[in-house]
Amino acid sequence: MNISVLFRDDKEKMVPLRGSPYKASFSSATPANHNTLTGPLLPKYVTKVIEQSQSWMKESSTAANTKDKDLTEIKSLLGVVDAVNTVHVKQDAMML
């Protein structure tokens, strides 16, 4: 099931909330306490997202860093440009 969340922007136009639509799934076998903000799944999820974010930032930083790279070599230069472009493309998702 997809859930779309809209809000009214400063121009009075209804626009999607960043990341919307969201995918929701349901299971009757899921314990009720897993659906609360203080349930056992939230800390696991937040830890996972933080670890993924840290890993992505480290990889991106390493790839985009020009120190000790021969920028006259086209492959090195293209690698840096690609890393910077990837950061630009993924920044909204990572900020979310």
N, C-alpha and C positions, 0 to 999 in steps of 0.2 A: 504494500500500500504506500502510495506517495502522499505526502502532506505538504501543501504549498502554504507559505506564510508570506503575506503581503503587508506593507505598511505605507502610509501616506507620506510622501517626501515633502520637501519645502516648496515644491511647485504644485502641491495638492494632487499629485499623480500617485496612483497605487503601484508600487514597485515591489519585486520580490526581495525578501530578506536575504542577505548574503548566505549562500549555501542552499537556499530553497530551490526546488522541492527536496524534502527530506524523505528518506525511505524508512518506513516503519514496518516492523514485523511483530507478530504476536504468537504466543504459544501457551496453551492451557497447562502445560507441564512445568512452566516456569514458576518457582516459588514466589509468593506475593512480596516478600521482602526485597526481591531483586528489582522491584519497580519503584522503590523509594529513593530519594536523593541520598539517604544515609545507608543504603543497602550495600552489600559486599561487592557489587560489580563496579560501582563508580570509582573507588580508589584504583582498582585494577585497570580500568579504562583510561583514567587520567595518567597513571604511570606509563602505560603503553604509548599514549599520545605524546607525552613529554619525551620519552626515550626516542621515538621516531623523529620528533622535531629536532632533538639534539643531534641525532645521527645525520639527518638531512643537512642541518646547518654546518656541521663539521665537514661533511663531504663537499658541500657547495663552497665553503670557504677555502678548502684545500685546492679544489679545482680552479677557483677564480683567482687565487693568490698568484701574483706575478713574480714574487721573490724566487730567485734561483731558477727562473725559466728563461730560456733563450727566445725572446720575442721576435727575433729575426727568422726563427724557424716557424714555418706556416702551421704545422700541426700543433705546436704549443700555443700559438696565438689563437687558432680556431678553438682549441680546448677551453681557453679562458673565456672567449666570446660565448661559446655554448653554455658554459657554467653560469655566466651572468644572465643570459637569456632565460635559462631554466629557472633561476631565482625569480626573475621578473614574472614569468608565466605562473609560477606556483605560489607567489607571495600571498594572494588572497586566500587560497586554501590553507596555507600554513598559519596565517593570522587568525583564520576562523577557528 
